[in-house]
Amino acid sequence: MKALFGFLSFIFFLIVLVLLLVGGFIWRTYRKIRVAAERASERQARQHREETGRQRQQYNQRHQTYQAGNNDEMQEDFGPRKTQTATGETIIDNRHQERENKKIFDDSDGEYVDFVEEA
């Protein structure tokens, strides 16, 4: 009887030891994955802040350049272009020359059809 109890105790402690080793391995792996995910998240957030900062800085430089120019320079670069329609209405275009001819839709957006007003 004592031999059977000793054998069962040995098996029990052996199983507990294996479970502790496996549990420790799983816990360490989980922590490594969690730390890697946090670092990746921080890196992505930092890149987003840097990119947003660059865009904001570029916008501010363009805006300051526009405001800093005198009226003669503004007429050349940003000056309004006036167009007269057949009905006598005046259309004033304040867009920058480069942006004036820029496509609104990408080629991947599908077919573009010119608007025709029907009477």
C-alpha positions in Angstrom: 0.0 0.0 0.0 2.8 2.4 0.9 4.5 1.6 -2.4 1.3 2.4 -4.4 0.8 5.7 -2.5 4.5 6.6 -3.1 4.2 5.8 -6.8 1.0 7.9 -7.2 2.7 10.8 -5.3 5.7 10.7 -7.6 3.4 10.7 -10.7 1.4 13.6 -9.2 4.6 15.7 -8.6 5.9 14.8 -12.0 2.7 16.1 -13.7 2.8 19.3 -11.6 6.4 19.9 -12.6 5.6 19.4 -16.3 2.6 21.7 -16.0 4.7 24.4 -14.3 7.3 24.2 -17.0 4.8 24.4 -19.8 2.9 27.2 -18.0 6.1 29.2 -17.6 7.0 28.7 -21.3 3.5 29.8 -22.3 3.6 32.8 -20.0 7.0 34.0 -21.3 5.8 33.6 -24.9 2.7 35.6 -24.1 4.7 38.4 -22.5 7.1 38.6 -25.5 4.2 38.8 -27.9 2.5 41.5 -25.8 5.7 43.6 -25.6 6.3 43.2 -29.3 2.7 44.4 -30.0 3.1 47.4 -27.7 6.3 48.4 -29.4 4.8 48.0 -32.9 1.8 50.1 -31.8 4.1 52.8 -30.4 6.2 52.8 -33.5 3.1 53.2 -35.7 1.7 56.0 -33.5 5.1 57.8 -33.7 5.2 57.5 -37.5 1.6 58.8 -37.7 2.5 61.8 -35.4 5.6 62.5 -37.6 3.7 62.3 -40.8 0.9 64.5 -39.5 3.4 67.0 -38.2 5.1 67.1 -41.6 1.8 67.6 -43.4 0.8 70.3 -40.9 4.2 72.0 -41.4 3.9 71.9 -45.2 0.4 73.4 -45.0 1.5 76.1 -42.6 4.5 77.0 -44.9 2.2 77.3 -48.0 -0.4 79.3 -46.0 2.3 81.6 -44.7 3.8 82.0 -48.2 0.4 82.9 -49.5 -0.2 85.5 -46.7 3.3 86.9 -46.8 3.3 87.8 -50.5 2.4 91.3 -51.6 -0.5 92.0 -53.9 1.6 92.0 -57.1 3.0 88.6 -56.3 -0.4 87.3 -55.4 -1.8 88.3 -58.7 0.9 86.3 -60.5 0.8 83.2 -58.4 -2.6 83.2 -56.7 -4.4 85.9 -58.5 -8.0 85.4 -59.5 -8.8 84.6 -63.1 -12.0 86.0 -64.4 -14.1 84.4 -67.1 -17.2 85.8 -68.8 -20.0 83.4 -69.6 -22.4 83.7 -72.6 -25.1 85.0 -70.3 -22.8 87.8 -69.0 -22.0 86.2 -65.6 -18.5 86.6 -64.3 -16.8 83.5 -62.9 -13.8 84.2 -60.6 -11.3 81.4 -60.2 -9.1 81.8 -57.1 -7.3 78.4 -57.5 -3.5 78.2 -57.9 -2.4 77.6 -61.5 -1.1 74.1 -60.8 -4.3 73.1 -59.0 -6.5 74.5 -61.7 -5.8 71.8 -64.2 -5.5 69.0 -61.7 -7.8 65.9 -62.2 -10.6 65.6 -59.7 -11.1 61.9 -60.3 -8.5 59.1 -60.6 -8.6 56.8 -63.6 -9.6 54.0 -61.2 -12.8 55.8 -60.2 -14.7 54.6 -63.2 -16.0 56.4 -66.2 -16.3 60.2 -66.1 -19.1 61.8 -68.2 -19.3 65.5 -68.9 -22.4 67.1 -67.5 -24.8 68.3 -70.2 -27.7 70.4 -69.1 -31.0 69.6 -70.8 -33.7 72.1 -71.2 
